Amino acid sequence: MKRLTILAALAVMAGGAAAPPLRVAVQAAATAPCAKPVAGGPAGEKAYYDHLETRLGREVQRCAFASRAEAAAALAGGKVDMARLDPASYAPIQAQARAILTVRGAHDANRIPVIVAVRNADAAKDLAGLKGRTIGFGGASSAGLATPRAVLAERGLAAGSYRETVEPDGDTALDALRKGRLEAVAVHGAAWQRVCRMVSPKDPNPCGDLRVLVKARPRATEALVVRTDMPLDLRYRLIGIHLPLHLEAPAAFAYAAGVPGAAEFQPAEAEALTLATLK
């Protein structure tokens, strides 16, 4: 009997302690303690929590908060592990947390990088220096026009504070900038990469005649946020579980996305809820 007890103890030690519950903050009418979801909740809620539990191999709890500010404070304080936040609720805790996922609407563009550039000889040092001047955009698509406009507006250059011209594509806009027909461009990252990537050691900086004022993505309106001290394997597993959720568990996805017309979850940079620039 003693030998069996020792073997049982060794088996527990080898298997390790059970993983703690994953605590997910949700906005509700009133704040309530973390617990497993009960019957009668929103459509798709149970499917979402069941999906997470199955994939993670641990219990997943629902933690209700009357406001996003409360959820953010609980996240920063270690009382929950993941929360859906917006820029206002994220700002006070950004030193302790990071975004991991955003939701893309079916008719929304991806949050691709946008580059705002001028010629090297231009006196502009920042976006304020482009007020009243002509900025070229690379096409009329969402990626070519709406996304760059959003980046400019978020950073203080609202529509109407500059003149704009819409070129057929980003490559054409960059060519027009170089030839002096435009004073600045706001183009998506793919266009910049096509024109400015190094293709020969003899020309290591093909866009050396241009200067980047801003490289940034449009700020997300919402994101799933975790603490920066979350173990990396758990963070990556959560991202991996959510990315195909719209295909694997549509009802769970509809609940988890939280917005009508959602198409998919997308991985997000840590500062997706801020106006941070990209390197």
TAPE-V701411 format. One record per residue. N is the residue number from 1. PHI is phi in radians with two decimals (NA if undefined). D_LAST is the distance of its C-alpha to the last C-alpha in Angstrom with 1 decimal. Layout:
N_PHI_D_LAST ; N_PHI_D_LAST
This chain:
1_NA_63.8 ; 2_-1.07_62.0 ; 3_-1.13_60.5 ; 4_-1.11_59.2 ; 5_-1.10_57.6 ; 6_-1.13_55.8 ; 7_-1.11_54.6 ; 8_-1.12_53.3 ; 9_-1.11_51.5 ; 10_-1.12_49.9 ; 11_-1.12_48.8 ; 12_-1.12_47.1 ; 13_-1.11_45.3 ; 14_-1.17_44.2 ; 15_-1.33_42.9 ; 16_1.41_41.1 ; 17_-1.23_41.2 ; 18_-1.10_40.5 ; 19_-1.14_36.9 ; 20_-1.17_36.6 ; 21_-1.10_36.3 ; 22_-1.53_33.1 ; 23_-1.82_33.3 ; 24_-1.89_31.8 ; 25_-1.36_31.8 ; 26_-2.32_33.3 ; 27_-1.53_34.3 ; 28_-2.51_38.1 ; 29_-1.14_41.0 ; 30_-2.51_41.4 ; 31_-1.25_39.7 ; 32_-2.55_41.3 ; 33_-1.10_41.0 ; 34_-1.16_39.1 ; 35_-2.85_41.3 ; 36_-1.14_41.6 ; 37_-1.03_41.8 ; 38_-1.86_45.3 ; 39_-1.06_47.1 ; 40_1.59_47.0 ; 41_-1.36_43.3 ; 42_-1.00_41.1 ; 43_-1.00_41.2 ; 44_1.50_39.1 ; 45_-1.10_38.4 ; 46_-1.08_40.6 ; 47_-1.06_39.3 ; 48_-1.16_35.7 ; 49_-1.16_36.7 ; 50_-1.10_39.0 ; 51_-1.11_36.3 ; 52_-1.08_33.9 ; 53_-1.05_36.9 ; 54_-1.10_37.8 ; 55_-1.28_34.4 ; 56_-1.55_33.6 ; 57_1.23_37.1 ; 58_-2.60_37.3 ; 59_-1.18_38.6 ; 60_-2.14_36.3 ; 61_-1.97_37.3 ; 62_-1.72_36.9 ; 63_-2.10_36.3 ; 64_-1.55_37.2 ; 65_-2.39_35.9 ; 66_-1.32_37.1 ; 67_-2.67_33.7 ; 68_-1.21_30.0 ; 69_-1.08_29.9 ; 70_-1.12_32.5 ; 71_-1.07_30.6 ; 72_-1.12_27.4 ; 73_-1.11_29.5 ; 74_-1.16_31.2 ; 75_-1.10_28.0 ; 76_-1.09_26.8 ; 77_-1.50_30.3 ; 78_1.39_30.5 ; 79_-1.58_33.2 ; 80_-2.39_31.3 ; 81_-1.96_28.7 ; 82_-2.64_27.0 ; 83_-2.58_27.1 ; 84_-1.61_26.2 ; 85_-2.18_24.5 ; 86_-2.01_23.4 ; 87_-0.98_21.0 ; 88_-1.16_24.1 ; 89_-1.33_25.3 ; 90_-1.36_22.0 ; 91_-0.90_21.1 ; 92_-1.19_23.7 ; 93_-2.04_22.8 ; 94_-1.12_19.0 ; 95_-1.30_19.3 ; 96_-1.89_21.5 ; 97_-2.43_20.2 ; 98_-2.68_17.6 ; 99_-1.32_17.7 ; 100_-2.20_18.6 ; 101_-2.57_20.1 ; 102_-2.16_20.6 ; 103_-1.94_23.5 ; 104_-1.77_23.5 ; 105_-1.30_26.7 ; 106_-1.04_28.8 ; 107_-1.93_28.2 ; 108_-1.69_24.5 ; 109_-1.38_21.6 ; 110_-1.17_18.8 ; 111_-1.44_15.8 ; 112_-1.45_13.8 ; 113_-1.14_10.6 ; 114_-2.14_11.8 ; 115_-1.99_10.9 ; 116_-1.87_13.1 ; 117_-2.40_14.2 ; 118_-2.32_17.2 ; 119_-1.27_19.1 ; 120_-0.96_18.5 ; 121_-1.35_21.9 ; 122_-1.18_21.2 ; 123_-1.39_21.7 ; 124_-1.08_19.3 ; 125_-1.84_16.7 ; 126_-2.70_15.5 ; 127_-1.14_16.7 ; 128_-1.03_20.0 ; 129_-1.26_20.8 ; 130_-1.75_21.1 ; 131_-1.09_23.9 ; 132_1.38_27.0 ; 133_-1.88_25.4 ; 134_-1.69_25.1 ; 135_-2.02_22.0 ; 136_-1.74_22.3 ; 137_-1.98_21.3 ; 138_-1.68_21.4 ; 139_1.84_24.4 ; 140_-1.70_26.2 ; 141_-1.21_25.0 ; 142_-1.03_23.0 ; 143_-1.16_19.8 ; 144_-1.48_20.7 ; 145_-2.21_22.0 ; 146_-1.10_22.1 ; 147_-1.16_18.5 ; 148_-1.07_17.1 ; 149_-1.03_20.0 ; 150_-1.11_19.0 ; 151_-1.06_15.5 ; 152_-1.12_17.2 ; 153_-1.11_20.0 ; 154_-1.10_18.1 ; 155_-1.86_16.6 ; 156_1.66_20.0 ; 157_-1.97_20.7 ; 158_-1.27_23.5 ; 159_-0.99_25.5 ; 160_1.72_28.2 ; 161_-1.57_26.3 ; 162_-2.60_25.4 ; 163_-1.55_27.2 ; 164_-2.30_25.9 ; 165_-2.37_26.8 ; 166_-1.84_26.2 ; 167_-1.48_26.0 ; 168_-1.00_27.2 ; 169_-2.83_23.7 ; 170_-1.14_20.2 ; 171_-1.07_21.4 ; 172_-1.14_24.2 ; 173_-1.10_22.2 ; 174_-1.14_20.0 ; 175_-1.13_23.4 ; 176_-1.15_24.9 ; 177_-1.11_22.2 ; 178_-1.10_22.8 ; 179_-1.51_26.5 ; 180_1.50_26.4 ; 181_-1.39_27.6 ; 182_-2.10_24.6 ; 183_-1.60_22.9 ; 184_-2.80_19.5 ; 185_-2.30_18.2 ; 186_-2.29_16.4 ; 187_-2.18_16.0 ; 188_-1.30_14.8 ; 189_-1.06_12.3 ; 190_-1.15_15.3 ; 191_-1.14_16.9 ; 192_-1.07_14.0 ; 193_-1.12_13.9 ; 194_-1.06_17.7 ; 195_-1.44_18.0 ; 196_-1.83_15.3 ; 197_-1.23_15.3 ; 198_-1.33_17.2 ; 199_-1.97_20.8 ; 200_-2.63_22.7 ; 201_-1.03_22.4 ; 202_-1.27_24.3 ; 203_-2.33_21.5 ; 204_-1.21_18.3 ; 205_-2.38_16.4 ; 206_-1.05_18.1 ; 207_-1.93_16.2 ; 208_-1.12_16.7 ; 209_-1.50_18.8 ; 210_-2.03_16.1 ; 211_-2.27_13.6 ; 212_-1.47_10.7 ; 213_-1.55_11.5 ; 214_-2.56_9.4 ; 215_-2.26_7.2 ; 216_-2.75_8.6 ; 217_-1.75_11.3 ; 218_-1.10_14.7 ; 219_-1.18_15.7 ; 220_-1.26_18.1 ; 221_-1.44_21.7 ; 222_-2.60_22.5 ; 223_-2.79_21.3 ; 224_-1.41_23.0 ; 225_-2.18_21.9 ; 226_-2.23_22.9 ; 227_-1.28_22.9 ; 228_-1.22_20.4 ; 229_-1.59_23.5 ; 230_-1.10_24.5 ; 231_-0.96_25.2 ; 232_-1.03_22.7 ; 233_-1.12_25.5 ; 234_-1.23_26.5 ; 235_-1.04_23.1 ; 236_-1.18_22.7 ; 237_-1.16_26.3 ; 238_-1.09_25.9 ; 239_-1.10_23.1 ; 240_-1.11_25.3 ; 241_-1.27_28.3 ; 242_-1.37_26.8 ; 243_-1.02_25.2 ; 244_-1.65_28.7 ; 245_-1.07_30.6 ; 246_-1.16_31.4 ; 247_-1.65_33.2 ; 248_-1.44_34.8 ; 249_-2.58_35.9 ; 250_-0.96_35.8 ; 251_-1.14_37.8 ; 252_-1.12_35.5 ; 253_-1.11_32.4 ; 254_-1.00_34.0 ; 255_-1.23_34.6 ; 256_-1.16_31.2 ; 257_-1.14_29.2 ; 258_1.36_31.1 ; 259_-2.35_30.9 ; 260_-1.13_33.3 ; 261_1.26_32.2 ; 262_-1.22_29.4 ; 263_-1.84_28.5 ; 264_-2.99_26.4 ; 265_-1.46_24.0 ; 266_-2.27_20.4 ; 267_-1.11_18.0 ; 268_-2.18_15.4 ; 269_-1.21_12.2 ; 270_-0.96_13.3 ; 271_-1.78_12.5 ; 272_-1.06_14.0 ; 273_-1.64_16.7 ; 274_-2.13_14.7 ; 275_-1.75_13.0 ; 276_-1.12_9.7 ; 277_-1.67_6.7 ; 278_-1.70_3.8 ; 279_-1.52_0.0
